[in-house]
Amino acid sequence: MQKPVLAAQLYTIRDYTKTVDDFAASMKKIAEIGYTAVQVSAIGPISHEDVWRIVQDNGLTICITHIPYDRLLNDLDDVIAQHKLWQTKHVAIGSMPAEFRSSGEEGYQRFVAFANETGEKLYDAGLTFSYHNHSFEFVKFGGRSGLEFIYEESDPRYLKAELDTYWVQHGGSDPAAWIKKLKDRMPVVHLKDMVMHDVDPNKIERGVEQIMAEVGEGNLNWPSILQACEEAHVEWYAVEQDICQRDPFESLTISYNNLKVMGLS
């Protein structure tokens, strides 16, 4: 198996990818940091052709995407054509739509049915379909979490995982254990760290909050996580930080440099 590749999740810099010119300038910065791949997510109304041209111009590849639910439901032929043009095998949905979340276990059942159906169509087209978790999926139904329900009830051929390390930790679970659980079912992982922010030192129990941090700058157990990724045969390590405490390009740089010290590039 080839060495995993570091990618920049473009959701991190979503405010800088709204126009063709901004997208081009941002891809140049991403390449200068050292990334050789990106995940396309939350960009502006830029044509598929322009995205592909700009990405290629900067020596980048596209490892995976986040596609909105309505496009997966109503415009799947164009989604397939888009990924064929971009030479991108992996399609993902960024979260479970609210219409499924709002009705408990029954909603999870309906989401799994949608995921299996969509994933089968993408599978037949030579693509994969992955689910990106947050922490709400760790609510339990009948003794198992929503995330367990999703992966136990879905067909592994049709639904893969795009596990997010921060959100697994936020949900009170172990990122490394979950990565191992999803061995050979997760082409892309999201790497994101967590730190505790002291909001009010006068309050013992409620004086701190969890916030996102650059990889290696927080409290997650990265040796364990990266070892689990290797054992699980993860192909792409996508660096994401939904909320940055500094310029997002600087955050991506810090994460990249820290991961390089950890032996990745």
C-alpha positions, 0 to 999 in steps of 0.5 A, a space after each residue: 500500500 502506498 504511503 498516505 497523503 496529506 490533504 487540506 480540507 478546503 472547508 478550513 479556508 471556505 471564506 477564501 474560495 468563493 470566486 475563481 480568482 480567490 480559489 486560484 490564489 488559495 490553491 497557490 497558498 495551499 501548494 506553497 505550504 506543502 500539501 499535494 492534495 485537497 478535499 473540495 468542500 464549501 467552495 463558491 459557485 465555480 465551474 467543475 472545469 475551472 476547479 479542475 484547471 486551477 487544481 492541476 495548475 498548482 500540482 494538486 489532486 482532489 482526494 474526496 469531496 463533501 457534496 450537499 444532500 440535495 445534490 446527492 438526492 436530485 443531481 447524482 448524474 452530475 455529481 458522478 460526472 464532476 468526480 470523473 472529470 476531477 479524477 476523484 474516486 471518493 464522494 462524502 456527505 458532510 453530516 446527517 441532514 436535520 430531517 433524519 436527525 429529528 426523529 431519533 432511531 427511525 430517522 437513522 434507519 431512513 438515513 441508512 436506507 438513503 446512504 445504501 441507495 446512494 452508495 450503490 449508485 456511486 459504487 456502480 459508477 466506480 466511486 465510493 460514498 463516505 459519511 463524515 461524523 460530528 458528535 451528535 451521532 454518539 447519542 445512544 439508541 438501545 445500547 448502541 450509539 448512532 454512529 455504531 448504528 450507521 455502520 452496522 446497519 449499512 452495507 460496507 460496499 456502499 457506505 464508507 467512513 470519513 471519521 473526524 478525530 475531533 468530533 469522536 473525542 468530543 462525543 466521548 469516544 476514542 478516535 484510535 479505537 474507532 479508526 481500528 473498528 473501521 479498518 479497510 472501510 475508511 479511505 479518508 480520515 479527518 485530522 483535527 485536534 482539541 484543546 481546553 479553553 479556560 472560559 471562567 477560572 472562577 468556575 470549576 465545573 463549567 469554566 472550560 470549553 473544548 475548542 478546535 486546534 491545529 494538529 499536534 497543538 492539542 490533547 489528542 493522542 496522535 501517536 495512537 491515532 496515526 498508528 491506528 490509521 496505518 493499521 486501518 489502511 487509510 489512504 488520505 489524511 485530510 487536515 481540517 479546522 472548522 474554526 481557527 483562532 488565527 489565519 486559517 492558512 497559518 493553521 493549516 501550515 502549523 498542522 502540516 509542519 507538526 505532521 511532518 515532524 510526526 513522519 508524514 508529508 
